[in-house]
Amino acid sequence: MSPHVEIQLIAVLVAAACALPGTFLVLRRTAMVSDAISHTMLFGIVISYFVVRDLASPWLMVGATLTGVLTVWLVELLTRTRRVHEDAAIGLVFPLLFSLAVIMISRFAGNVHLDNDAVLLGEIGFAPFDRLTLLGIELPRAMWVLGGILSANLLFIGVCYKELQLSTFDAGLAAALGFSPALLHYGLMTLVSLTAVGAFDAVGAILVIALMIGPPAAAYLLTDRLSHMIGLGVAIGSLSALAGYWLARLLDTTIAGAMATMVGVSFALVFVLAPQRGVIALLRRRARQRWIVAQQMLAAHLLQHEGTPAAADESRLSTLGEHLRWSPEFIGAVVHRAEEAGMLQREGDTLRLTERGRALAAAAMTR
C-alpha cells in the first residue's frame, strides 16, 4: 500500500476507535473528560519513563492509561465533596498533572525526546514510516496499535452493551438490578484512556478530542437510538477524517488540523440541517407553532363573542385588526391558514367558526 492509502486507513481506524467510547461520553455529559485525559497522560508517560528508562517500552502506554483512570478518579473525588462542580474539578485536576509533567520534562529529562508539543499536535503524515511486522505482515505500527484498540472497544461495548445502555440512562435502576455502574464507568474510562494513549502518537491529542466528541455529538442530533448513534458516530468521524486528509492535500497544510476542521464542519452541517434537531427544523417548528397559536387566538376571540350583541363587529374581517392588534397582512395570513385547517368559514366580510374551530377554541380557552 502507498503511504497515502495507509494514512487514510489510520485516520479511519482512529475515527472509529474514538467514536465508540466517545458516544457514551457525550450521553453521560462527561465529554471534557477526554480533554483532561489527553493532557494528563503525559504525566503517566513521564513517570513510566523514569522507571523503565526506555522510550520504546510498552510500560509508557500502561502508565499513560493508568494516569487517565487516576484523572477520572480525582475528578470524581473532588465532585463528591459537593464543593466544586465536575467542570471545575476537571479544570483543577488536568492542569495540575499536565504542568507537573512539563516541569519534570524540562527539569529532569531535557535531553530526552519527550516533547509535549508533539503529544498535543502529533502528525499522522509520519505514521507510515514507523513500521512493524506481525504474522509476516508489515504495516505501520499505528495501524496495528489502533486496530487492536478498536477491537478492544468493540469487544467491550459488544459484551457490555445492555449494561452500558442501562447505566448510562438510569444508573439507579442498573444498581437495583445488580449491575455495578461504577465498575462499568471505570471500565469505560479505561477504554477512553487507552484510546487516547494509542491515538495521540499518530494524530495528537487535539485530533483525538475532536474525533471522540465531534462525531458522536453530531450523531446525537440525528437519532434517538443508541445503536444508530454509535454507527452514525463512526461513519461521520471516518468521513470527516478522509475529507480532512484530502483538504490537507489540497491546501498543503497539516493533516491533523484539516481533519479536526472537517469534524467541526461536519458537526456544523448536522447542527443546521438535522431533520428533527437542526436549527432550520427548530425555526420551522417555531414558525409553525406561531401560526397555530395565532389561529387559536383568532378562534377563541370569535368563540368568546359568538352569540353576543358585539358579535357582528367582532367577527368582521375588516375590524379584526383593531380588536386583536394585528396587521392586515398578518390577519389575512392567519385567516387563510384557519380556513385551510377547516376552523372557520368566510361569509363576505364576516367570519364564522366551524364545529372543528369551535372545539379547538374551547380546548385552547380551558388550558
Secondary structure, 3 states (H helix, E strand, C coil): CCHHHHHHHHHHHHHHHHHHHHHHHHHCCCCHHHHHHHHHHHHHHHHHHHHHCCCCCCHHHHHHHHHHHHHHHHHHHHHHCCCCCHHHHHHHHHHHHHHHHHHHHHHHCCCCCCCHHHHHHCCHHHHHHCEEEECCEEEEHHHHHHHHHHHHHHHHHHHCHHHHHHHHHCHHHHHHCCCCHHHHHHHHHHHHHHHHHHHHHHHCHHHHHHHHHHHHHHHHCCCCCHHHHHHHHHHHHHHHHHHHHHHHHHHCCCHHHHHHHHHHHHHHHHHHHCCCCCHHHHHHHHHHHHHHHHHHHHHHHHHHHCCCCCHHHHCECCCHHHHHCCCHHHHHHHHHHHHHCCCEEEECCEEEECHHHHHHHHHHHCC
